[in-house]
């Protein structure tokens, strides 16, 4: 048995798993924030920028 190659292989497997896990987490966060932004635009009546005095985010942050 070549211990060096076995150890190297395990380290590579661990690092690959961590990268895949990080990618999945970041992808989920990005999708979530995108959806939140889309919902906020819809709540503002489709306008990308809230009208003055709308206070939508302030209202939602209280809940």
Secondary structure as UniProt FT lines:
FT   HELIX           3..43
FT   TURN            44..46
FT   TURN            52..53
FT   HELIX           56..62
//
